[in-house]
């Protein structure tokens, strides 16, 4: 996949658990886990917005484009 999800890095920096983040964002633990493990095919802007709001970060802190060589 060309998009890497660095959600675990931001969660560690903010010292927040997956369960706590899921509760604050308002999505299921299962859906947040799918995103964190890079198994998601898409993310809603509203979800990304809420994650960034809770983690006090920018979308680029969570999502990274990796070029294929």
Beta strands, then each sheet from edge to edge (+ up, - down):
strand 1: 3-5
strand 2: 63-65
sheet 1: 1+ 2-
end
